[in-house]
Amino acid sequence: MHRSEITIDLGAVRHNVRRLLAALRGAQVWAVVKADGYGHGAGDIAGAALGAGATALCVATVPEGLALRREFRTERIIVMGPALNREIAQARDAHLELVVSSEEIPSGVRVHLKVDTGMGRWGVSELMTPALEVVGLMSHLATADTDAGYADWQIERFRTATAPYTHLERHIANSAAALRYPAAAFDAARCGIAVLGLSPFGGDPADDGLRPVLRWTSYVALSRLLRPGQSTGYGRRFVAEGDTWIGIVPVGYADGFRRDLTGTTVLVDGEPKRVLGTVSMDALAVELDRAVPEGTPVVLVGTGVLLEEHARVAGTITYELATGIDSSPTRARRVVVDA
Ligand SMILES: *Cc1c(COP(=O)(O)O)cnc(C)c1O
C-alpha cells in the first residue's frame, strides 16, 4: 500500500481531445501542458493528446519547452510566456516557437505575435504589419468562463485587428471558448484544463462531455473514537459533541490537499464523508459512523468526488488545486493507465 496513489487516465485525455476537436469543427487543438501539465505530468498528457489529434504543445517557459523537446523531437512546441534574452538562442536551437508581446521580433525563430484585445496583461495594443518571422497572431480571453458579452467583444476585436493577415495562424480560444464560443475557433484553440477533463466553468465536467483524467486515492490509516469534548487536529477546530468515530488519512497539504479543504467531501469505502478539523501537512481527518478497518480505501478525487467541488469549498479554481498536487515519488505513487 502507498500513502496515496495518483492515477492518470490517458484514455480520458484522448476522449477530451476528441471532444474539443468536435466542438471546434475544423480548427486545431493545441494541448497546453504548462506547469507539468497542470500537475498531471506534461509528457504523459502531451503524448496522449498528440495521439488523439492535437497538433501542437503549448508551455509557459523556455525550460518547460526544452524539457518537452527531449521527448517530442518533431512536434510543434509553443512557449507562451516571455523568453529571457539568453533563452532565445536556446529556443532557436531547439526549434521552439515563441510568443512575443512587442514589435521587437527575434530572428531565426518562429514567432506568434500577441495582441492585447482586453486581457490587459501581455500583448501589443496596436498591430503593425508583422515581420517575416511571425507565423501566428494570438490573443487571450479574460472572461470566456464568466462574461459572454466581454468575451464576444474581445473575439470581434481580434477578428477585426487580424483580418488583413488571414495567411497567418490566428488563435484566441482557451478551453472555455473552445467549448462554448464557436466564433472563437479561428485556426487553433489552446486547451489545457479541458484536456484534463476538468470544467473550465467550475461545474460538472460531464455537462461539457469531458472525462476527468486524474484520480487520487488514499486509505484510512487509523480509526479512533472521540468522546464528547475531545478534538482532532491543530487548533482544536473540530470538537466532538457526542461519541464520534473519525478516520485519519495520511495525506495533507504538503501533498496538495489544501488546508482550506476542511468541510469538503471525500469517499470512504464508497460513502461520502466530511473532512473534519484542520488539515495538517501530512494528515487529514474524516468523519465516520463506525470504526473501519485499517486500509479502508479513500477517494480524495475521482468518480463521485469532483475537483470542482473541492475548488468551490476552498474558494479557488481547479487549475490551482491540480497544480498543487504533489505526485513525486517521495509523496505518492503515480500510475499511468493507458486503456
Ligand atoms: C494557460 C493558457 C491557456 C489554456 O487555458 P485553459 O483554460 O487551461 O484551456 C491558453 N492560452 C494561454 C495564453 C494560456 O496561458
PDBQT file of the ligand as one rigid body, heavy atoms in Angstrom, charges set to zero:
ROOT
HETATM    1  C1  LIG A 401      -2.850  28.567 -19.815  1.00  0.00    +0.000 C 
HETATM    2  C2  LIG A 401      -3.228  29.211 -21.100  1.00  0.00    +0.000 A 
HETATM    3  C3  LIG A 401      -4.197  28.635 -21.937  1.00  0.00    +0.000 A 
HETATM    4  C4  LIG A 401      -5.007  27.417 -21.544  1.00  0.00    +0.000 C 
HETATM    5  O1  LIG A 401      -6.134  27.783 -20.800  1.00  0.00    +0.000 OA
HETATM    6  P1  LIG A 401      -7.206  26.677 -20.337  1.00  0.00    +0.000 P 
HETATM    7  O2  LIG A 401      -8.262  27.474 -19.678  1.00  0.00    +0.000 OA
HETATM    8  O3  LIG A 401      -6.499  25.760 -19.400  1.00  0.00    +0.000 OA
HETATM    9  O4  LIG A 401      -7.662  25.981 -21.566  1.00  0.00    +0.000 OA
HETATM   10  C5  LIG A 401      -4.416  29.216 -23.177  1.00  0.00    +0.000 A 
HETATM   11  N1  LIG A 401      -3.735  30.318 -23.556  1.00  0.00    +0.000 NA
HETATM   12  C6  LIG A 401      -2.820  30.910 -22.765  1.00  0.00    +0.000 A 
HETATM   13  C7  LIG A 401      -2.103  32.124 -23.242  1.00  0.00    +0.000 C 
HETATM   14  C8  LIG A 401      -2.549  30.386 -21.516  1.00  0.00    +0.000 A 
HETATM   15  O5  LIG A 401      -1.650  30.993 -20.728  1.00  0.00    +0.000 OA
ENDROOT
TORSDOF 0
